[in-house]
Amino acid sequence: MASYAVAVICLFQFMITLGKADQQKGGSFIFGDSLVDAGNNNYLPTLSRANIRPNGIDFEASGGNPTGRYTNGRTIGDIVGEELGIPNYAIPFLAPNATGKNILDGVNYASGGGGIMNATGRIFINRLSMDIQIDYFNITRKQIDKLLGPSKAREYISKRSIFSVTVGSNDFLNNYLLPVISIGARITQSPDGFIDDLITHLRDQLTRLYKLDGRKFVVGNVGPIGCIPYQKTINQLSENQCVEMPNKLAVQFNRRLKDLITELNDNLPGSKFIHANVYDLVMEVITNYDKYGFTSASKACCGNGGQFQGIIPCGPTSTMCADRSKHVFWDPYHPSEAANLIIAKQLLDGDTKYISPMNLRQLRDLQL
């Protein structure tokens, strides 16, 4: 009986230690668009959804069933969280089980079609803009106070958690560059003026997160959106070409974003913002795809329409490639899990060419 009692006490102490260890790891708070959406749009009346087959076919946690991720497997956010030792994937904020201790591993606020500007993605009827995503984090912030107490909650959020922001692509693809819907905006606003607005709004949004005790941030720039299968298909390009204007706008925005990150590091005491150079990283994979084991960097694995299957999003009636691991792009817009793994690896362990001034493992371990 005595040995049984000792065993129970040891088990109890182990569970307490395990709970503390999980709390020590902190959480992952993910903001952005469909590149990192883990299922929020499942709960919205929207035209932008990925909770249909064969999306998620390689997502082991769901047994290959669709979860609302816009890829065949894990997103970059999923992979990064795993590698940083977070026990569970960041739960979608709108999911019914995003309550209680489930939120302590992190929460995902990202939404397919969402952008920096509130008008972005209105073609989809509904989506969560960055402003709304931060409103939702404010709710989570109060919940964590109740779970841990104000002092421990502040430490958990500011010292142990990482905030990732992947946003901006839709502000061009589904706002400024969108045919017909945005032509009025383009006539009245120059690219410089539009990008000024984006940077002003993003500055305010990141500062809001800082005021809610966020301190460790990774902000991704906009990738080479002129090279996605959708853009290449509608512009009838050859395999090795990319559409010039979207890429030019992305580069212009990215230059300003880098300056913004420097500004925030200088002006927000105790914070660390790191810059993920997604544009150059993805362009490297697209340009030298064969070096990374891919056979195509232009054709969607799952899609329909045109030379690169880039018109109709991935769904049950789509044509699907024979080997999903050999395609950079899963669908007309989004990378495959194989591409996400390469991108995530560089963000986690890469040098300052792609992630600066430090990588994500170093950010996690940084003592602020």
C-alpha positions as CSV (number, residue, x, y, z in Angstrom):
1,M,0.0,0.0,0.0
2,A,2.9,2.3,0.9
3,S,4.6,1.7,-2.5
4,Y,1.2,2.4,-4.2
5,A,0.9,5.7,-2.4
6,V,4.5,6.7,-3.3
7,A,3.7,5.8,-7.0
8,V,0.6,8.0,-6.9
9,I,2.5,10.9,-5.4
10,C,5.3,10.5,-8.0
11,L,2.7,10.4,-10.8
12,F,1.1,13.5,-9.4
13,Q,4.4,15.3,-9.2
14,F,5.3,14.2,-12.8
15,M,2.0,15.6,-14.1
16,I,2.6,18.9,-12.3
17,T,6.1,19.1,-13.8
18,L,4.8,18.2,-17.2
19,G,2.2,20.9,-17.0
20,K,4.8,23.5,-16.0
21,A,7.0,22.3,-18.8
22,D,4.2,22.9,-21.3
23,Q,3.7,26.3,-19.9
24,Q,7.4,27.0,-20.1
25,K,7.2,26.4,-23.9
26,G,4.7,29.1,-24.4
27,G,2.3,29.3,-27.3
28,S,2.2,30.1,-31.0
29,F,-0.2,32.9,-32.0
30,I,-0.7,32.9,-35.7
31,F,-2.1,35.8,-37.8
32,G,-2.6,36.0,-41.5
33,D,-4.2,34.5,-44.6
34,S,-4.8,31.2,-46.3
35,L,-1.1,30.4,-46.2
36,V,-1.5,29.7,-42.5
37,D,-5.3,29.3,-42.0
38,A,-5.9,26.1,-40.0
39,G,-9.7,26.1,-40.3
40,N,-11.2,29.4,-39.2
41,N,-13.0,29.8,-42.5
42,N,-14.8,26.6,-41.9
43,Y,-17.0,28.6,-39.4
44,L,-17.7,31.5,-41.7
45,P,-20.3,31.9,-44.5
46,T,-17.6,32.5,-47.1
47,L,-16.6,31.5,-50.7
48,S,-13.0,30.8,-49.5
49,R,-12.9,27.4,-47.9
50,A,-10.6,24.4,-47.9
51,N,-12.6,21.9,-45.9
52,I,-13.3,19.8,-48.9
53,R,-11.3,16.8,-50.3
54,P,-8.6,16.3,-51.3
55,N,-7.3,19.2,-49.2
56,G,-5.6,17.7,-46.2
57,I,-5.0,14.4,-47.9
58,D,-1.5,14.1,-46.3
59,F,-2.4,15.7,-42.9
60,E,-1.7,12.9,-40.5
61,A,-3.4,14.4,-37.5
62,S,-6.8,14.2,-39.3
63,G,-6.2,10.9,-40.9
64,G,-6.1,12.6,-44.3
65,N,-9.4,14.4,-43.9
66,P,-9.8,18.1,-44.8
67,T,-9.4,20.5,-41.9
68,G,-9.6,23.8,-43.7
69,R,-5.9,24.1,-44.4
70,Y,-5.2,25.2,-48.0
71,T,-2.7,22.5,-48.7
72,N,-2.3,18.8,-48.8
73,G,-0.7,18.5,-45.4
74,R,0.8,20.9,-42.8
75,T,1.1,24.6,-43.1
76,I,4.4,26.5,-42.3
77,G,2.8,27.4,-39.0
78,D,2.1,23.8,-38.1
79,I,5.6,22.7,-38.9
80,V,7.3,25.5,-37.0
81,G,5.2,24.8,-34.0
82,E,6.1,21.1,-34.0
83,E,9.8,21.9,-34.4
84,L,9.7,24.5,-31.5
85,G,8.3,21.8,-29.2
86,I,4.8,23.0,-28.9
87,P,2.7,19.9,-28.0
88,N,-0.4,20.7,-30.2
89,Y,-1.1,22.7,-33.3
90,A,-2.4,26.2,-32.6
91,I,-6.2,25.9,-32.5
92,P,-8.4,27.9,-34.8
93,F,-10.0,30.7,-32.8
94,L,-13.4,30.0,-34.3
95,A,-13.3,26.3,-33.5
96,P,-15.8,25.2,-30.8
97,N,-13.0,23.7,-28.7
98,A,-10.9,26.8,-28.6
99,T,-11.6,27.2,-24.9
100,G,-9.9,26.6,-21.5
101,K,-6.4,25.1,-21.5
102,N,-6.6,24.2,-25.2
103,I,-5.6,27.8,-26.0
104,L,-2.3,27.6,-24.0
105,D,-0.5,25.9,-26.9
106,G,-1.5,28.8,-29.1
107,V,-4.3,30.1,-31.2
108,N,-4.6,30.5,-34.9
109,Y,-6.5,33.6,-36.1
110,A,-5.6,33.4,-39.8
111,S,-8.3,33.5,-42.5
112,G,-8.3,32.6,-46.1
113,G,-8.9,35.8,-48.1
114,G,-7.9,38.1,-45.2
115,G,-5.6,41.0,-45.5
116,I,-4.1,44.1,-43.9
117,M,-6.9,46.2,-45.3
118,N,-10.5,45.5,-44.2
119,A,-11.8,45.7,-47.8
120,T,-9.4,43.0,-49.0
121,G,-11.0,39.7,-49.9
122,R,-14.6,41.1,-50.1
123,I,-15.0,39.0,-53.3
124,F,-15.3,36.0,-50.9
125,I,-18.2,37.7,-49.0
126,N,-16.6,36.9,-45.6
127,R,-13.1,36.6,-44.1
128,L,-11.2,37.8,-41.1
129,S,-9.1,40.9,-41.7
130,M,-6.1,41.6,-39.6
131,D,-8.1,44.1,-37.5
132,I,-10.6,41.5,-36.7
133,Q,-8.0,38.9,-36.0
134,I,-6.4,41.2,-33.4
135,D,-9.8,41.9,-31.9
136,Y,-10.1,38.2,-31.4
137,F,-6.6,37.9,-29.8
138,N,-7.8,40.6,-27.3
139,I,-10.5,38.1,-26.3
140,T,-7.9,35.3,-26.0
141,R,-5.7,37.6,-24.0
142,K,-8.4,38.0,-21.3
143,Q,-9.0,34.3,-21.3
144,I,-5.3,33.6,-20.6
145,D,-5.5,36.1,-17.7
146,K,-8.3,34.0,-16.2
147,L,-6.4,30.8,-16.7
148,L,-3.0,31.8,-15.4
149,G,-3.6,35.0,-13.4
150,P,-2.5,38.4,-14.8
151,S,1.2,38.2,-13.8
152,K,1.8,34.7,-15.1
153,A,-0.3,35.4,-18.2
154,R,1.9,38.4,-19.0
155,E,5.1,36.4,-18.7
156,Y,3.7,33.5,-20.7
157,I,2.7,35.9,-23.6
158,S,5.6,38.3,-23.6
159,K,8.5,36.0,-22.8
160,R,7.5,32.5,-23.9
161,S,5.2,32.9,-26.9
162,I,5.8,33.8,-30.5
163,F,3.5,35.9,-32.7
164,S,3.7,35.1,-36.4
165,V,2.2,37.4,-39.1
166,T,1.8,36.2,-42.7
167,V,-0.2,38.7,-44.5
168,G,-0.2,41.1,-47.5
169,S,-0.6,38.8,-50.5
170,N,-4.4,39.2,-50.7
171,D,-4.1,42.9,-50.4
172,F,-2.6,42.8,-53.9
173,L,-4.2,39.6,-55.4
174,N,-7.7,40.1,-54.0
175,N,-7.8,43.9,-53.7
176,Y,-5.4,46.2,-55.7
177,L,-4.9,43.8,-58.6
178,L,-8.4,42.3,-58.8
179,P,-10.0,42.9,-62.2
180,V,-13.1,45.2,-62.2
181,I,-13.7,45.3,-58.5
182,S,-10.6,47.3,-57.7
183,I,-10.2,49.2,-61.0
184,G,-11.6,52.4,-59.3
185,A,-9.1,52.1,-56.5
186,R,-6.2,51.7,-59.0
187,I,-7.3,54.7,-61.0
188,T,-7.4,56.9,-57.9
189,Q,-4.4,55.5,-56.0
190,S,-0.9,54.9,-57.2
191,P,1.1,51.8,-56.1
192,D,3.1,54.0,-53.8
193,G,-0.1,55.4,-52.2
194,F,-1.6,52.0,-51.7
195,I,1.6,50.6,-50.2
196,D,1.7,53.6,-47.9
197,D,-1.8,52.7,-46.7
198,L,-0.7,49.1,-46.1
199,I,2.3,50.0,-44.1
200,T,0.4,52.5,-42.0
201,H,-2.3,49.9,-41.2
202,L,0.2,47.2,-40.5
203,R,2.2,49.5,-38.2
204,D,-0.9,50.1,-36.2
205,Q,-1.8,46.4,-36.1
206,L,1.6,45.2,-34.9
207,T,1.6,48.0,-32.3
208,R,-1.8,46.8,-31.0
209,L,-0.4,43.3,-30.5
210,Y,2.6,44.8,-28.7
211,K,0.2,46.7,-26.4
212,L,-1.5,43.4,-25.7
213,D,1.9,42.1,-24.4
214,G,3.3,40.5,-27.6
215,R,7.0,40.8,-27.6
216,K,8.5,38.1,-29.9
217,F,7.3,38.6,-33.5
218,V,8.1,37.0,-36.9
219,V,6.7,38.9,-39.8
220,G,6.8,37.4,-43.3
221,N,7.1,39.5,-46.4
222,V,5.0,38.9,-49.5
223,G,6.1,36.1,-51.7
224,P,6.6,36.1,-55.5
225,I,2.8,36.3,-56.2
226,G,3.4,36.7,-59.9
227,C,4.8,33.1,-60.0
228,I,1.8,31.2,-58.7
229,P,-0.1,28.9,-61.1
230,Y,-3.1,31.2,-61.1
231,Q,-1.2,34.2,-62.3
232,K,0.8,32.3,-64.8
233,T,-2.4,30.6,-66.2
234,I,-4.5,33.7,-66.6
235,N,-1.6,35.6,-68.2
236,Q,-0.8,32.7,-70.5
237,L,2.9,32.6,-69.6
238,S,5.4,29.9,-70.3
239,E,6.7,27.6,-67.6
240,N,9.7,29.7,-66.6
241,Q,8.0,33.1,-66.7
242,C,6.4,35.1,-63.9
243,V,4.0,38.0,-64.1
244,E,6.0,41.2,-63.7
245,M,3.5,43.6,-62.1
246,P,2.5,41.5,-59.0
247,N,6.1,40.7,-58.3
248,K,7.1,44.3,-58.7
249,L,4.4,45.4,-56.2
250,A,5.5,42.7,-53.8
251,V,9.1,43.8,-53.9
252,Q,8.1,47.4,-53.4
253,F,6.0,46.5,-50.4
254,N,8.7,44.2,-49.0
255,R,11.2,47.0,-49.1
256,R,8.9,49.2,-47.0
257,L,8.1,46.3,-44.6
258,K,11.8,45.7,-43.8
259,D,12.1,49.4,-42.9
260,L,8.9,49.1,-40.7
261,I,10.4,46.1,-38.8
262,T,13.5,48.1,-38.1
263,E,11.4,51.0,-36.9
264,L,9.3,48.8,-34.6
265,N,12.4,47.3,-33.1
266,D,13.8,50.8,-32.4
267,N,10.5,52.2,-31.0
268,L,8.8,49.4,-29.1
269,P,11.0,48.8,-25.9
270,G,11.6,45.1,-25.0
271,S,10.3,43.8,-28.3
272,K,12.1,41.7,-31.0
273,F,10.6,41.7,-34.5
274,I,12.3,39.4,-37.0
275,H,11.9,39.6,-40.7
276,A,11.2,36.4,-42.8
277,N,12.4,37.0,-46.4
278,V,9.7,34.7,-47.9
279,Y,10.0,36.3,-51.3
280,D,13.6,35.4,-51.9
281,L,13.2,32.0,-50.3
282,V,10.2,30.9,-52.4
283,M,11.8,32.4,-55.5
284,E,14.9,30.3,-54.8
285,V,12.8,27.1,-54.6
286,I,10.8,28.0,-57.8
287,T,14.0,28.9,-59.8
288,N,16.0,25.8,-58.7
289,Y,13.1,23.4,-58.0
290,D,14.9,20.4,-59.3
291,K,17.7,20.9,-56.7
292,Y,15.1,20.5,-54.0
293,G,13.6,17.3,-55.5
294,F,10.6,18.8,-57.3
295,T,9.6,18.1,-60.9
296,S,7.3,21.2,-61.3
297,A,7.3,24.7,-59.9
298,S,4.6,26.1,-62.2
299,K,1.8,23.5,-62.3
300,A,-0.7,23.1,-59.5
301,C,-0.8,19.5,-58.2
302,C,-4.6,19.9,-57.5
303,G,-6.7,22.1,-59.7
304,N,-8.2,22.6,-63.1
305,G,-8.1,25.0,-66.1
306,G,-5.3,26.1,-68.4
307,Q,-1.8,24.9,-68.9
308,F,-0.9,25.0,-65.2
309,Q,-4.2,23.9,-63.7
310,G,-4.4,27.4,-62.2
311,I,-8.0,28.5,-62.7
312,I,-10.3,26.4,-60.5
313,P,-9.3,25.8,-56.9
314,C,-8.7,22.3,-55.5
315,G,-11.8,20.2,-54.9
316,P,-13.4,16.8,-55.4
317,T,-13.5,17.1,-59.2
318,S,-10.0,18.4,-59.6
319,T,-7.2,16.7,-61.5
320,M,-4.5,15.6,-59.1
321,C,-0.9,14.9,-59.7
322,A,0.6,11.5,-59.3
323,D,3.2,12.5,-56.7
324,R,2.3,15.4,-54.4
325,S,5.8,15.6,-53.0
326,K,7.2,16.6,-56.4
327,H,5.2,19.8,-56.8
328,V,6.1,23.2,-55.3
329,F,2.4,24.2,-55.6
330,W,-0.5,22.2,-54.2
331,D,-3.2,24.3,-55.8
332,P,-3.4,27.5,-57.9
333,Y,-2.3,29.7,-55.0
334,H,-0.7,27.7,-52.2
335,P,2.5,25.7,-51.6
336,S,2.5,21.9,-51.1
337,E,3.5,20.5,-47.7
338,A,6.9,19.5,-49.3
339,A,7.5,23.2,-50.2
340,N,6.3,24.3,-46.7
341,L,8.8,22.0,-45.1
342,I,11.7,23.6,-47.0
343,I,10.4,27.1,-46.2
344,A,9.9,26.2,-42.5
345,K,13.4,24.7,-42.2
346,Q,15.0,27.9,-43.3
347,L,12.9,30.0,-41.0
348,L,13.7,27.7,-38.0
349,D,17.5,27.2,-38.6
350,G,18.5,29.4,-41.5
351,D,20.9,32.3,-41.6
352,T,20.2,36.0,-42.2
353,K,19.7,35.6,-45.9
354,Y,16.2,34.4,-45.2
355,I,15.5,35.2,-41.6
356,S,17.0,38.1,-39.7
357,P,18.4,39.3,-37.4
358,M,17.9,35.7,-36.0
359,N,16.1,32.5,-36.8
360,L,13.0,31.2,-35.0
361,R,14.9,28.8,-32.7
362,Q,17.0,31.7,-31.5
363,L,13.9,33.9,-31.1
364,R,12.3,31.2,-29.0
365,D,15.3,31.0,-26.7
366,L,15.9,34.8,-26.5
367,Q,15.6,36.2,-23.0
368,L,13.9,39.5,-23.1
